[in-house]
Amino acid sequence: MILLLSVVWGLCSCSSDLNIKHAYSFTVKTLPLPQRLEQGETVALEFSLVRERIYEDAEYSFRYFQPDGKGVLTDDTGQRLAMNRLYRIKSDEFTLLYQSACAEVQQLDFVFIDNFGQELEYSVTFQHENKE
């Protein structure tokens, strides 16, 4: 009887709050990119979202800034993307297209965000290709 009471007391004293982890770390990778771009040249930025663990309710987004140079960033459907706007990532593998619009160094700074508030910064830099 004492053993049964001990077991019941032990079960009742346990917390019913479960600590379930939803926010798993993630990184972003791209396929190799050229180091130099000519004005007017377009390059595909093929991104891979690499997650520590798959949690189905996790959602990922990104925004970008271009602190150096000029160019146009579009999604794979040709929709032009505006700087500092948040865009949802629909697949762990996605492609953005960047077209150079200047003859100088160009840098794109991306911020990837999940719906748990985790952020990851990723930068891409291109030098100007001088054909002369």
C-alpha positions, 0 to 999 in steps of 0.5 A: 500500500505504501508503495502504491501511495508513493507511486501515485504521489510521484505521478501527481507531483510531476509537472504537466508542463512539457518543454517541447522545442520548436525553434531549431537552428538553421543555416543558409548556403548557396551554390558557388557564385562568380566573384565578378559580374559585368554590368547587365549580367545576371547570376542565379543565387541558388539558396539551400535552407539547412535546418537542424531539425524539421519542424512542420510549423516552422516558417522562414522569410528573408529580406535584403539590403544592397549597401554597395552597388546597384542591381535588380533582385527578382524571384524565380518567376521574375517578380522584382523584389524590393529592399527591406520587405519581408518575403516568405520562403516556400521551399528549402531550395529556392533561387533568386536572380540578381542582375548587375546595374553598375560598374562597381562593387556590389553587395547584397546583405540578406537576413533570414528569419524564422517564425520563432524570432531567430535571425541569420545574416548572409552576404554576397559580394561581386566585383565589377568585371572589367573587359578592357 
